[in-house]
C-alpha cells in the first residue's frame, strides 16, 4: 500500500485561484497591443459649412489645441487641432479609438494623449504611437481662411 499525501481542499482552491489569476493577467498583458498600428486615415474633402474654431494667432506653428464644435446634428464635439506650418492645420476627433474617452492636447510629450488608458497619438497624422488603442484618430477637413481656423465637421461613423 502506498501512502500518497493528498493536498487539503483549501490548498487546492488557493493554487487554482493563483494559476487562474496568472493566466488571466498574462492574457491581459501590459496594455500594449501586438497588432500593427493602422496607417493614418485620409484627410476628408471639405463638405458642408465650415465652422470657425479659433484664430490662427491662438494656434502657433507646431502647437496643439482642443476646440469646441458642433456635429451636423447639433451635438457638441471636441476637435483636436495641430498647426503643421503657416498654411496647414490638421483636425481630428478627440474621441479615443480604444474605448471612447476624451483625448487631449495636454501631454508631457508633443502628442495627443488619452488619460483613461494611456494611448498616445501623433499630431502629424493621428496614428497611434502608444496603445492600447490600435486605430488612428478620425480626421476632419480643416483650413486656414484669413485669420480663422475652419473645420468641416462631419457626422460620427
Secondary structure, DSSP 4 states (H G I P E B T S, - for coil): ---PPPPPHHHHHHHHHHHHHHHHHHHHTTS---SPPPPPPPPPPP-S--EEEEEGGGS-TT-EEEEEEE-TTS-EEEEEEEEEETTEEEEEE-B-TTTSPBEES--SSSSEEETTT--EE-TTT--EEESS--SPPPEEEEEEETTEEEEE-----
